[in-house]
Amino acid sequence: MSRRKLLTAIGLAGAAAAAGGLQAGLARSAVYGDGNSCSSCVIPTTIAAIRSKTDSAAGELYYVTDPGQEGHFRLDPADAASVDNTGTVLVSAYGERFKRLYGREPVNAAWFGTKGDGIANDTSAIRQAIAAVSTGTVYVPPGSYLINDTIEVPPTLSFICEGALVYDGEGTAVKIGSDMAYTRNKTYKLSVDKKTINFAGSSVGVEFVNLYHNTIELGSVTRFCTNVLLSAKNGLGFYSNFISLGMFQYGKVHVLIKNQNKGWANGNEFYGGSFTGGYDQVIGVKFETDYNGLNGNAFYSPKFEMGVGGTHFTVPVHMVNCSGNRFIAVRTESNNPNYFAYLKDCRDNHFNFTMALSSTKLYELGKSLRNAVNDNKTLLFDSGFIAQKCNYYDGDKVFVRNLDLLSLDGAFQRSSVVESGVSLVTFNGQSVNCATSRMILSLYVDTSLLKTFRFVKNTVSGTGTRLHFRCLDASGSLLTGESVPATAGDGWEYNRYIVSSNEPYLYTYYGGTYAESNDSALTDIRVHPDVKTIQLLVAMKQLISFQIYGIGATGPELCRIWTNSNNDRAYAAAEPTLGEYRKGTVLYDDNSAAGGYTGWVCVMAGSPGTWKRFGAIEA
């Protein structure tokens, strides 16, 4: 039997099964001309040539040589209806249908005429690739693919895009899955960039809807209002998916996990992810729910560095009515100076940080409870709202309760110093301020047992204050020399008494005194074994509060914190003439003596209100 008759006899299905061997043998000889006798079996041609054919070619096997669209085609004499799609079906001028033979390999979007140059519109070609196959995988090779309308991938297909999709539109660039059915056991890989930023709209980079047990790899998704939308709709779920996160930049919300009509998004695992800024109000990961169906999701090693300053207001994590979600091994830097996560009506969510250069606090509202930041640290000291611990001492001089107040030369001051008739320290309902930085707050931290600490400062947005650390030995004297390594490689080779992971360039003054080099909200330090006490000096630049944590501490009993002044009560030297006071406020007389009084009590609220002496002292 001749080869032509053999091909006609086995039909299209048989030819498809033989395509692998033909590609390995026949194509090499016939197409590339190595002199074998099979040249009559496989005919090199082009797409244009097949389309221009005007007669039947039953049984012939063709090899298309168009760059990027290479492959075997064979006439299907039984098909008189299929539409020419460039990639898998070619229709000749005679009306014959030639079918690509590709077996189980992925359908390549390049077969359908994609250019991948970022200039030509590839929307139609990619859509044709998706429409050409009912099951399996659609593959988009490396390149830059301009699209101007939504690419929809049905639940029956995997979609592997090695290139980058560039969306020139205002809707959703890519939608994967179905609003009314599950997508299971598929693989997706893609990057999407919006050509023109327009944050006044509602654009979405890629939406995954109702996916169960799929593998997703996201490279870069940028410049959309919502870069990635993970949806659970109509009583179905987005759950048990494995998601690799890449880079997210320039968006109002980078990753939005959302349920609608009692859908639920649970038990997904997210790996990596670099969340950066680019918009005045940006959220890294947002959970949005119409009831309580967003639970048990885990994010491993995400990095949030979304920017602060100007009008920026960044929130790495935003949750409402969620429970049992985990953020593990998180790095946070240059984010919201006051808190890491916004939680409303949330329970049992946990956050673990490996590097924290911004606040790790949780801002909890409503019925939120049992949410925790677990980075192996214990709160040792919380100043509380310092402005609420201030009162007028004598005229406009300010007294600060529970903290030492020092002048710049280190001398203890009972109240703020007045220069040119004005107090150096002022306060309001929110913060305390010393504009000239010539007065500071102070306290002492015992470091004889615990050696690693975290210091967190909270200031008015747009301002900052710096910490100074004075290292004292066992006798309370300042360590003015250079530190000596206890053992080689223990981290003290640079003759410092303090090292800091996130503040590597602490300014050094005369050996044992160190100062922050910037206004970072958080500083982690480790002290040398010779340091038995730290005197902490806190500048007052619109200072709200500060906290001290022990890293690796098992309880506050490991570390004593104290001040040198007797100021556990609100003291004054005279009846107040400034400030607003509530009825019942008590100020103790700092100059009380025999025959005098213990202090003053406000008997009528006001500014400054009405005050009476109380507590007569025996003469």
C-alpha positions in Angstrom: 0.0 0.0 0.0 1.3 3.5 -0.9 2.0 6.0 1.9 -0.8 8.2 0.5 -3.3 5.4 0.6 -2.1 4.4 4.1 -2.7 8.0 5.4 -6.1 8.0 3.8 -7.0 4.7 5.3 -5.9 5.5 8.9 -7.8 8.7 8.9 -7.2 12.0 10.8 -7.1 10.3 14.2 -4.5 7.8 13.2 -2.4 10.6 11.6 -2.6 12.6 14.8 -1.3 9.5 16.8 1.6 9.2 14.3 2.5 12.9 14.4 5.0 12.4 17.2 7.0 10.0 15.1 6.6 12.0 12.0 7.9 15.1 13.7 10.9 13.2 15.0 11.7 11.4 11.7 9.8 12.5 8.6 9.8 16.2 9.4 13.6 16.2 9.8 14.2 14.5 6.5 11.4 15.9 4.3 11.4 19.5 5.6 15.0 19.9 6.2 16.1 17.8 3.3 18.6 15.1 4.4 18.1 13.1 1.2 15.8 10.3 2.5 13.1 8.9 0.2 10.2 10.2 2.4 10.1 13.7 0.9 6.9 12.8 -0.9 5.1 12.1 2.5 5.5 15.5 4.2 5.2 18.6 2.1 6.7 21.8 3.4 4.3 24.8 2.9 2.9 27.9 4.5 -0.4 29.0 5.9 -1.0 31.2 2.9 -0.3 28.4 0.5 -2.8 26.1 2.2 -5.4 28.7 2.1 -4.8 29.3 -1.5 -5.3 25.7 -2.5 -8.1 25.1 -5.1 -8.1 21.4 -5.3 -8.4 18.4 -3.0 -5.3 17.0 -1.4 -6.6 13.9 0.4 -4.0 12.0 2.3 -1.2 14.5 2.0 0.6 15.6 5.2 1.8 19.2 5.3 4.4 20.9 7.5 3.7 24.6 7.9 7.0 26.6 8.2 5.7 30.0 9.2 7.9 31.2 12.1 6.3 30.5 15.4 3.4 28.7 13.7 5.3 25.5 12.6 3.5 22.2 12.7 1.9 19.3 10.8 -1.5 19.7 9.1 -3.7 17.2 7.3 -6.9 17.4 5.3 -10.1 16.3 7.2 -12.4 15.4 4.4 -15.3 14.8 6.7 -15.3 18.4 8.1 -17.2 21.0 6.1 -18.1 23.4 8.9 -15.1 24.4 11.0 -14.0 28.0 10.9 -10.5 29.0 10.0 -8.8 30.1 13.2 -5.2 30.3 11.9 -3.9 28.0 14.6 -5.6 24.6 14.5 -7.9 24.9 11.4 -7.0 26.3 8.0 -9.7 26.6 5.3 -8.5 26.5 1.7 -10.0 28.4 -1.2 -11.6 25.1 -2.3 -13.4 24.9 1.1 -11.4 22.1 2.5 -10.4 22.0 6.2 -6.9 21.2 7.2 -6.3 20.3 10.8 -3.2 20.7 12.9 -1.8 17.5 14.4 -0.6 18.2 17.9 -1.6 15.3 20.1 -1.5 16.2 23.8 0.8 19.1 23.6 -0.5 22.5 24.8 -2.2 24.8 22.3 0.3 27.5 21.5 -1.2 31.0 21.1 1.6 31.8 18.6 -0.1 29.3 16.2 -3.0 31.8 16.0 -0.8 34.7 15.0 0.1 36.5 18.2 3.0 39.0 17.7 4.1 39.5 21.3 5.8 42.8 20.5 3.7 45.0 22.8 2.4 46.9 19.7 0.1 44.6 17.7 -3.2 43.8 19.3 -3.1 40.1 20.3 -6.6 39.9 21.9 -8.2 38.0 19.1 -5.4 35.5 18.6 -5.3 34.6 22.3 -9.0 34.2 22.4 -8.9 32.0 19.4 -6.3 29.8 21.1 -8.6 29.4 24.1 -11.7 28.7 21.9 -9.8 26.1 19.8 -9.6 23.5 22.6 -12.2 22.2 25.1 -9.7 20.7 27.6 -6.0 20.8 28.2 -3.6 23.8 28.3 -3.2 27.0 26.4 0.4 28.2 26.2 1.5 31.8 25.5 5.3 32.0 24.8 7.6 34.8 26.1 6.8 38.3 24.8 4.7 41.3 25.5 1.1 40.9 24.4 -1.1 43.9 24.0 -4.8 43.2 24.7 -7.8 45.6 24.8 -10.6 43.4 26.1 -11.1 40.7 28.6 -9.4 37.3 28.1 -11.7 34.7 29.6 -10.3 31.2 30.5 -13.1 28.6 31.1 -12.9 26.0 34.0 -11.8 23.2 31.6 -8.4 24.8 30.7 -5.1 25.5 32.2 -3.4 28.8 31.1 0.4 29.2 31.0 1.6 32.6 29.9 5.3 32.9 29.9 5.1 36.5 28.6 3.4 39.6 30.0 -0.1 40.7 29.0 -0.4 44.5 28.6 -4.0 45.6 29.0 -5.2 48.8 27.2 -8.7 49.0 28.7 -10.7 49.9 31.8 -12.4 46.6 32.8 -11.0 43.2 33.7 -8.0 42.1 31.8 -8.1 38.4 32.5 -10.9 36.3 34.1 -10.3 32.7 35.0 -13.1 30.4 36.1 -16.9 30.6 36.2 -19.4 32.4 38.3 -21.6 29.3 38.4 -19.2 26.3 38.4 -16.0 25.1 40.1 -12.6 25.0 38.4 -10.5 22.1 39.7 -6.9 20.8 39.4 -5.7 23.3 36.8 -2.4 25.3 36.5 -2.1 29.0 35.8 0.8 31.3 35.3 0.7 34.9 34.1 1.8 38.5 34.5 -0.5 41.4 33.7 0.3 45.1 33.4 -2.1 48.0 32.7 -0.9 50.2 29.9 -2.3 53.4 31.4 -3.0 54.1 35.0 -6.5 55.3 35.9 -7.3 55.0 39.6 -10.7 56.8 39.1 -12.1 53.6 37.5 -12.6 50.0 38.7 -10.1 48.1 36.6 -9.0 44.5 37.6 -5.8 42.9 36.5 -6.8 39.2 36.9 -9.9 37.7 38.5 -9.9 34.1 39.7 -13.4 32.9 40.5 -14.6 29.7 42.2 -11.3 27.8 42.1 -10.7 24.6 44.1 -7.3 22.9 44.4 -5.5 24.7 41.6 -1.9 25.9 41.3 -1.4 29.6 40.5 1.8 31.5 39.8 1.5 35.2 39.5 4.6 37.1 38.2 4.0 40.8 38.1 0.5 42.5 38.3 0.6 46.2 38.3 -1.2 49.5 37.7 -4.8 48.3 38.2 -7.3 49.6 40.7 -7.4 46.0 42.0 -4.4 44.0 40.8 -5.7 40.6 41.7 -9.2 39.6 42.6 -9.9 36.2 44.2 -13.7 35.6 44.1 -16.0 33.2 45.7 -19.5 33.6 44.3 -23.0 32.2 44.5 -22.6 29.7 47.3 -19.4 28.3 45.8 -15.8 28.7 47.1 -12.3 29.8 46.4 -10.4 27.3 48.5 -7.4 24.9 48.9 -5.4 26.6 46.1 -1.6 27.0 46.1 -0.7 30.5 45.0 2.8 31.9 44.3 2.8 35.7 44.5 5.2 37.9 42.6 5.4 41.7 42.5 2.5 44.0 43.0 2.9 47.7 42.4 0.8 50.8 41.6 -2.7 49.8 42.7 -5.4 50.8 45.1 -5.7 47.2 46.3 -3.0 44.6 45.4 -4.8 41.4 46.4 -8.5 41.4 47.1 -10.1 38.2 48.6 -13.9 38.6 48.2 -17.0 36.6 48.6 -20.4 37.4 47.3 -23.8 35.7 47.7 -22.6 33.4 50.4 -19.5 32.3 48.6 -16.5 31.4 50.8 -12.7 31.6 50.5 -10.9 29.3 52.9 -7.8 27.3 53.3 -5.7 28.9 50.5 -1.9 29.0 50.8 0.0 32.0 49.5 3.8 32.0 49.1 6.0 35.1 48.7 4.7 38.4 47.3 6.3 41.8 47.1 3.8 44.5 47.8 5.0 48.1 47.0 3.3 51.5 46.7 2.3 53.8 43.9 -1.1 55.2 45.1 -2.1 57.6 47.9 -4.3 55.0 49.7 -3.1 51.5 49.0 -4.0 48.2 50.7 -1.7 45.2 50.3 -4.1 42.3 51.1 -7.8 43.1 51.6 -10.5 40.6 52.8 -14.0 41.8 51.8 -17.0 39.7 52.7 -20.8 39.9 52.8 -20.8 37.5 55.7 -18.1 35.4 57.6 -16.8 33.2 54.8 -13.1 34.2 54.6 -11.2 32.0 57.0 -8.1 29.8 57.4 -5.9 31.4 54.7 -2.2 31.5 55.2 0.4 33.9 53.7 4.0 32.8 53.9 6.9 35.3 53.7 5.1 38.3 52.2 7.1 41.6 52.0 5.2 44.9 52.4 7.1 48.1 51.5 4.3 50.3 50.2 5.6 53.8 51.1 4.6 56.5 53.6 4.8 60.3 53.6 3.0 63.0 51.7 -0.7 62.1 51.4 0.1 58.4 51.4 -2.0 56.2 53.8 -0.9 52.6 53.5 -2.4 49.6 55.2 -0.6 46.2 54.5 -3.6 44.2 55.7 -7.3 45.1 55.9 -9.8 42.6 57.3 -13.5 42.7 58.1 -15.4 39.8 59.7 -12.6 37.2 59.2 -11.1 34.6 61.4 -8.2 32.2 61.6 -6.0 33.7 58.9 -2.2 33.7 59.2 0.5 36.0 58.0 3.8 34.2 58.7 7.4 35.3 58.4 6.4 38.8 57.3 8.7 41.7 56.4 7.2 45.1 56.9 9.0 48.3 56.0 8.0 51.9 55.2 4.3 51.3 55.8 1.7 52.8 58.0 3.5 54.3 61.0 0.7 53.5 63.4 -0.4 50.0 62.6 0.1 47.0 60.3 -3.4 45.6 60.0 -6.9 47.0 60.2 -9.3 44.5 61.8 -13.0 44.9 62.3 -15.1 42.2 63.9 -12.2 39.7 63.4 -11.1 36.8 65.6 -8.1 34.6 66.0 -6.0 36.1 63.2 -2.2 35.9 63.8 0.7 37.8 62.4 4.4 36.7 62.7 7.2 39.0 61.7 10.8 38.2 60.8 11.7 41.8 59.9 9.7 44.7 61.2 10.9 48.2 60.1 7.4 49.6 60.5 4.7 49.2 63.1 3.4 45.7 63.8 0.4 46.9 65.8 -3.2 45.8 65.1 -5.9 48.4 64.8 -9.0 46.5 66.1 -12.6 47.7 66.0 -16.0 46.2 66.7 -16.1 42.7 68.1 -12.5 41.9 67.3 -10.8 39.6 69.8 -8.0 37.1 70.2 -6.0 38.5 67.2 -2.3 38.4 68.0 1.1 39.6 66.9 3.4 36.7 67.7 7.0 37.5 67.0 8.4 36.1 70.3 8.4 39.4 72.2 7.0 40.6 75.5 5.7 44.1 76.3 7.9 45.5 79.1 6.9 49.1 79.1 4.1 51.2 77.6 4.2 54.9 78.1 0.6 55.3 77.3 -0.6 58.6 75.8 2.1 60.9 77.1 0.0 64.1 76.6 -2.5 62.7 79.1 0.4 62.5 81.6 1.2 66.2 81.2 -0.1 69.1 83.3 0.9 72.7 83.8 3.3 73.0 86.7 3.7 76.8 87.1 2.3 79.1 84.5 3.1 77.5 81.1 5.8 75.2 82.5 5.0 71.5 81.9 5.2 68.6 84.3 5.4 65.0 82.9 4.2 62.1 85.1 6.1 58.8 85.3 9.0 59.8 83.2 12.2 61.7 83.9 12.5 65.1 82.2 16.0 66.2 81.3 17.6 69.3 79.7 19.9 68.7 76.8 23.0 68.6 79.1 21.4 65.6 81.0 20.4 67.6 84.1 17.2 66.5 85.7 14.4 69.1 85.5 11.2 69.0 87.7 9.3 70.8 84.9 10.0 72.2 81.4 12.5 75.0 81.0 11.3 78.5 80.0 13.3 80.4 77.4 12.5 83.9 76.2 9.3 83.7 78.3 8.0 80.5 76.6 8.1 76.9 77.8 10.2 74.6 75.7 7.7 71.8 76.1 4.1 72.1 74.9 1.3 69.5 74.7 -2.2 69.1 73.4 -4.9 66.4 73.4 -2.8 64.2 71.1 1.0 64.7 71.5 3.8 66.4 73.4 6.4 68.5 71.6 9.7 70.2 72.1 10.4 72.1 68.9 14.0 72.8 69.7 14.9 69.2 70.9 16.5 70.8 74.0 14.5 68.8 76.4 14.1 65.0 76.4 12.3 62.2 78.3 14.3 59.5 80.0 14.1 56.2 81.8 16.4 53.2 82.6 16.2 49.6 81.3 17.9 46.8 83.1 19.9 44.7 80.6 21.7 42.4 83.0 19.7 39.3 81.9 17.8 40.3 78.7 19.9 41.6 75.9 17.6 42.0 72.9 14.9 44.7 72.7 12.5 46.4 70.4 11.6 50.1 70.8 8.5 51.4 69.0 7.6 55.1 68.7 4.3 56.6 67.8 4.3 60.2 66.5 1.9 62.5 64.7 1.9 61.6 61.0 4.6 63.4 59.0 6.8 63.9 62.0 9.4 61.8 63.7 11.5 61.6 66.8 14.8 59.8 67.5 16.0 57.7 70.4 19.4 57.9 72.1 20.9 55.0 74.1 23.5 55.4 76.9 25.2 52.2 77.8 26.1 51.8 81.5 28.2 49.2 83.3 27.3 47.4 86.5 28.3 50.5 88.6 26.1 52.8 86.6 29.0 54.5 84.8 28.9 55.3 81.1 30.9 52.8 79.0 33.2 55.2 77.1 35.8 52.8 75.7 35.4 50.3 72.9 33.7 46.9 73.3 35.7 43.7 73.2 34.4 40.6 71.5 33.7 37.8 73.9 34.4 35.2 71.2 35.3 35.5 67.6 32.3 35.9 65.3 29.9 37.0 68.1 29.0 40.2 66.3 31.1 42.6 68.4 34.1 42.9 66.1 33.3 46.5 65.3 33.9 47.6 68.9 30.3 48.6 69.5 28.1 48.2 72.6 24.9 48.1 70.6 24.1 46.5 67.2 20.8 46.8 65.4 19.4 44.8 62.5 17.1 47.5 61.1 19.2 50.5 62.2 22.7 49.5 61.1 24.2 52.9 61.3 23.4 54.1 64.8 25.4 57.2 65.4 28.1 56.7 68.0 29.1 59.4 70.6 32.1 58.9 72.9 31.9 55.1 73.0 28.8 54.2 74.9 26.2 56.6 73.6 24.3 55.8 70.4 21.6 57.6 68.4 19.2 56.6 65.7 20.2 57.8 62.2 16.6 58.3 61.1 13.1 58.7 62.4 12.0 55.1 61.9 9.0 54.0 63.9 10.7 50.9 65.2 14.3 49.9 66.2 15.5 46.5 67.3 18.8 46.4 69.3 21.1 43.8 70.9 23.5 45.0 73.7 27.0 43.9 74.6 27.4 41.6 77.6 29.2 44.4 79.4 26.1 46.6 79.2 24.0 46.2 82.4 21.7 49.2 82.0 20.5 51.3 79.2 19.4 54.9 79.8 16.9 55.6 77.1 16.6 59.2 75.9 13.5 60.1 73.9 13.2 63.3 72.0 9.8 64.9 71.9 8.9 65.7 68.3 5.1 65.4 68.2 5.5 62.3 70.4 2.3 60.3 71.1 3.6 57.3 72.9 6.4 54.7 72.9 6.8 51.0 73.9 9.6 48.7 74.9 9.5 45.0 74.1 11.8 42.2 75.2 12.7 39.9 72.3 12.8 36.3 73.5 11.5 37.4 76.9 9.2 35.1 78.9 7.8 37.8 81.1 8.4 41.3 82.4 10.1 40.0 85.5 13.2 39.5 83.4 13.7 43.2 83.0 13.2 46.1 85.5 12.4 49.6 84.1 12.6 52.7 86.3 13.0 56.4 86.6 15.0 58.5 89.1 12.3 61.1 89.9 9.5 61.0 92.3 6.8 61.8 89.8 4.2 59.0 90.0 1.5 61.7 90.7 0.6 65.0 89.0 2.5 67.7 90.7 2.4 71.5 90.4 4.0 74.5 92.1 1.0 76.7 91.8 -2.7 76.7 91.1 -3.3 76.2 87.4 -3.9 79.2 85.2 -3.8 77.3 81.8 -5.4 74.2 80.4 -8.8 72.6 80.6 -9.7 70.4 83.6 -12.5 68.1 84.7 -14.1 68.3 88.0 -12.3 66.2 90.6 -8.8 66.6 89.0 -6.2 66.6 91.7 -2.7 68.3 91.6 -0.3 67.7 94.4 1.7 70.7 95.7 5.4 70.2 94.9 6.3 72.7 97.6 4.0 71.4 100.4 5.3 72.1 103.9 4.1 72.0 107.5 1.1 74.3 108.0 0.3 74.2 104.3 -1.8 72.0 102.1 -1.4 68.7 100.2 -2.5 70.2 96.9 -5.4 71.6 94.8 -8.6 70.0 93.6 -10.8 71.2 90.7 -14.3 71.8 92.0 -15.8 73.2 88.8 -14.7 72.1 85.3 -13.4 74.7 82.9 -10.4 76.5 81.5 -8.7 76.4 84.0 -11.8 75.8 86.1 -12.3 76.6 89.8 -9.7 75.2 92.3 -9.6 74.8 96.0 -6.8 73.8 98.4 -7.2 70.4 100.2 -5.4 68.3 102.8 -4.3 70.7 105.5 -0.9 69.7 106.9 -0.3 70.1 110.7 2.0 73.0 111.5 
